[in-house]
Amino acid sequence: METPEPQAPLGRIVLDGWLFAFIPETEDCAGWSIGRMQNLMERVQNEWDKYGNLPSRLPPELRQRHADLYARAMQGARAKGWDPELGDDE
């Protein structure tokens, strides 16, 4: 199973679903209904609200998990050609 791309909004929801253990890391949410995805988005948002939406406010173990998940996702996206730098026309 592929790690979601962090630059895609739904990819971040999946990563954060993994972070907060709402879904297993084997779940990529492919084929989910809009309602099911909306439910996950709400759960993720409610959890982030507890930490002011800042990774720096996560407890140490979650902060490290966040760093690991996002590093892995960004590495995979770069391997597919994603460049986080914006061009002059973007």
N, C-alpha and C positions, 0 to 999 in steps of 0.2 A: 504494500500500500504506500502511496506517495504522500509526503508531507505537504499540506496545503501551502500555497504561496502567501507570504505575509502581506504583500501589497494589495491583495484582493480582500475587500471587506468581509466576505463570507469565509475566506480562508482564515482571517483573524478570529472569527467566531469559533471556528472548529479548533484552532490552536488554543483558544481560551477555554473552550469546552474540555479539552484535554487537561489544561492547566488546573482547572478547578475540579477535575474528575467527574464531570457531568456525563461524559462519554469516554469510552476506552480509546486508547491511541490507535486501535485497529479500525475505528469508525471514522470514515471521511465524510459522512453525511450525503454521499452521492445517492441520488434518487429520492431524497427526503421530500415530503410535501412542504408547501410553503408554511402551513400551520405548524408543523413539527419544527421547522427551522426557526420560525418566529418564537416558539416556546424556548428553544435553546438560547436564542439571542436575548430574550428577557431574563433568563436565569443568569446568563453571563453578565449582563448589564447590572443586575441586582447585586451580584457578587463583587463586581468592580466598584460599585458605589460604596461598599464597605471600606474600600481602600483609597477613596478619593480619585479613582481611575488612574492611579500612579503605581507603576511597578515598584518604585522605591519604597512604597508604604506596605508592600506585601511582607508577610512574615518571612524570615530568612530562607526557609525551605521552599516556599512558593516562589520567592524572588529568584532563587537559583534555578528552579524548574522552569520559570518563565524565560530566563536567559538561555537555558539549554534548548528549549523548544523553539524559540525564535531564531537562535543561531543556526540550528539544524534546518529550519525552514528557509532562512535567507541563503544558506549554502546551497540548498537544492534549487532555489530560484535562480541564483547566479549561474549554476551549472547549466540551466536551461536558457541562459542568455539575458536574464534580467539585469539591468543596470540601474542602481538606485539614484544615480546622478541624472538630474534633469538637463535636457539639451536646451539650447538657446530658444528653440521654438516651442517649448513646453511650459 
